[in-house]
Amino acid sequence: MKNFKEYLWILILFLLQTTLCARYKIFGVVPNLVLVFAVSAFAVNSIPRSAFLAVFAGLMLDWSAGRAGVNALLLLYLSLLVSYASEKFFYKRLVYIVILTFAADILYSVFYLALNFYIWGVFVNFQSFMRVIIQASVDTVLSVICYFAYVKYKNRENIKLSFKKDVIF
């Protein structure tokens, strides 16, 4: 039941992202709410749990884009990277999660643009990379709210977090 709620949150955020956020853009960019929630969940969950969550979130994004597999594969590798970095290198402090989200968002966006170019021949120009920086900045601000709410929810529900150290804000 605990896992079902995370998948349900991804579905709700996906619906918000494709309906409400597509209409009201922030600095001309649609925030990637699914990616923000996924990275926040990757930072506090174990690697296998993050991998399953990543594939589900990636398939939801693929479904909206009409291209199968690219987002699922990118989010799977991103989940492994973020979960491993979160366990080994970063303390569970909010500032590290913000840095990790910014870096993960830029990596995801750059690899997504590169795969679109190499697989489908979609041309990438300099403005695309500037939008990547804006997208990462908007998503990082949203990640602070998402991470804070996610950890507070887990603490309120008395769900044991998968890392040993306490979360420090």
ChimeraX attribute file (.defattr): number of C-alpha atoms within 10 A of each C-alpha:
attribute: neighborCount
match mode: 1-to-1
recipient: residues
	/A:1	5
	/A:2	9
	/A:3	9
	/A:4	9
	/A:5	10
	/A:6	16
	/A:7	16
	/A:8	11
	/A:9	14
	/A:10	22
	/A:11	16
	/A:12	13
	/A:13	19
	/A:14	20
	/A:15	15
	/A:16	15
	/A:17	18
	/A:18	16
	/A:19	11
	/A:20	11
	/A:21	18
	/A:22	15
	/A:23	10
	/A:24	13
	/A:25	11
	/A:26	13
	/A:27	11
	/A:28	11
	/A:29	17
	/A:30	18
	/A:31	24
	/A:32	22
	/A:33	22
	/A:34	24
	/A:35	25
	/A:36	28
	/A:37	23
	/A:38	27
	/A:39	28
	/A:40	26
	/A:41	23
	/A:42	26
	/A:43	28
	/A:44	22
	/A:45	22
	/A:46	19
	/A:47	19
	/A:48	13
	/A:49	15
	/A:50	24
	/A:51	21
	/A:52	16
	/A:53	24
	/A:54	28
	/A:55	20
	/A:56	20
	/A:57	24
	/A:58	24
	/A:59	20
	/A:60	19
	/A:61	23
	/A:62	17
	/A:63	13
	/A:64	12
	/A:65	11
	/A:66	8
	/A:67	11
	/A:68	15
	/A:69	15
	/A:70	19
	/A:71	25
	/A:72	22
	/A:73	16
	/A:74	19
	/A:75	29
	/A:76	20
	/A:77	16
	/A:78	22
	/A:79	29
	/A:80	19
	/A:81	16
	/A:82	27
	/A:83	25
	/A:84	16
	/A:85	15
	/A:86	21
	/A:87	20
	/A:88	9
	/A:89	9
	/A:90	17
	/A:91	16
	/A:92	19
	/A:93	12
	/A:94	16
	/A:95	14
	/A:96	15
	/A:97	23
	/A:98	20
	/A:99	13
	/A:100	21
	/A:101	28
	/A:102	23
	/A:103	16
	/A:104	22
	/A:105	25
	/A:106	19
	/A:107	16
	/A:108	20
	/A:109	20
	/A:110	16
	/A:111	15
	/A:112	15
	/A:113	18
	/A:114	16
	/A:115	15
	/A:116	15
	/A:117	13
	/A:118	11
	/A:119	9
	/A:120	9
	/A:121	10
	/A:122	12
	/A:123	11
	/A:124	12
	/A:125	9
	/A:126	8
	/A:127	8
	/A:128	14
	/A:129	15
	/A:130	11
	/A:131	15
	/A:132	20
	/A:133	16
	/A:134	18
	/A:135	22
	/A:136	25
	/A:137	19
	/A:138	20
	/A:139	25
	/A:140	23
	/A:141	14
	/A:142	18
	/A:143	25
	/A:144	18
	/A:145	13
	/A:146	20
	/A:147	22
	/A:148	14
	/A:149	13
	/A:150	17
	/A:151	17
	/A:152	13
	/A:153	12
	/A:154	13
	/A:155	13
	/A:156	9
	/A:157	10
	/A:158	9
	/A:159	11
	/A:160	10
	/A:161	15
	/A:162	13
	/A:163	14
	/A:164	9
	/A:165	10
	/A:166	10
	/A:167	16
	/A:168	9
	/A:169	8
